[in-house]
Amino acid sequence: MAVRVGVLGATGAVGQRLIQLLEPHPDFDIAALTASDSSAGKTYRQAAKWRVDSPIPGDIGEMTVTATDPDEVPDDVDLLFSSLPSSIGSEVEPAFCEAGYVVSSNSSNSRMAEDVPLVIPEINADHLDLLEVQRDERGWDGALVKNPNCSTITFVPTLAAIAEYGLEKVHVSTLQAVSGAGYDGVSSMEIIDNAIPYIGSEEDKLETESRKLLGEFDGAELSHNEMSVSASCNRIPTIDGHLENVWVETEDELTPADAAEAMRAFPSLDLRSSPEPLIHVFDEPDRPQPRMDRTVGGGMAIAAGGLQETPFGLQYNCLAHNTIRGAAGASVLNGELLLENGYL
Ligand code: 11C
């Protein structure tokens, strides 16, 4: 029987992607939609300015949206996918966990909290066991699991694939799509003919989340990876798909051919939304590109290419669909991992 799930922050850009992915999902049944107080009582069709590239699926348009409050969500809903603004998520998500709900969250609050697993299932599924520490420390009946920021998800799988060579220094420069900034970003045409070399707190997220994701969990404590990471983040006028240029210095010698082989061979997982292969490596020097390659693996794979040796180590480019693999799809995948591991 499908697990009854809800979406917190259902009307936003990531909330809409969540609905697009969850409605046809065989393991999940959407039973609750929440948004701001001003949307409460409206049908989803009335409350949401639907902008996803397919119509509102099934009968979701006729469901009634409630306020984002544990008292408004039915008790038999087991799993909540959260795409709340972080200022709201930081207050509301713990209240849902205390009320017994398991929350798979894309919101940036609490990602770096010591007892909150930050998970990309193909990379660090074992970090999910941190939930035992979380339950002991917080006394929650529910649980809180996070997925990383979209631009972190884009490059960390490629690092995981070459980690056995000893990651020492990583430089990453991003070219990020406007949908990362939500509706305002998508509708803002001021970015056309421009590039903005600033995305608030983004660089810090890449530098800290990557080290947590690639850290080691010994069953009680998580130690973060010791590699040094320096990020530079830029907004460019593409709709979807974050492209990143990465330079990596490793302890052991790593040729572009070895790196390509390691990326191609990096294992995926036997979860419904986990693509095969996880990393698609292009040989063409001008790929990956957002418009052509953001939908590899149904938008859930990482595309890489342009591998070359430089004075600053191995250099390559990588790309992921920021609202699918980088956000909604990442939360759904964590939901599948929670299900697989008996947390639901
Ligand atoms: C952007 N990466 O492209 C941001 C949006 O931490 O989940 C996602 C923010 C986050 O603007």
Residues whose N, C-alpha, C, O or C-beta is under 5 A from the ligand:
A	BS01	11C	N106 S108 N149 C150 S151 Q176 A177 G180 A181
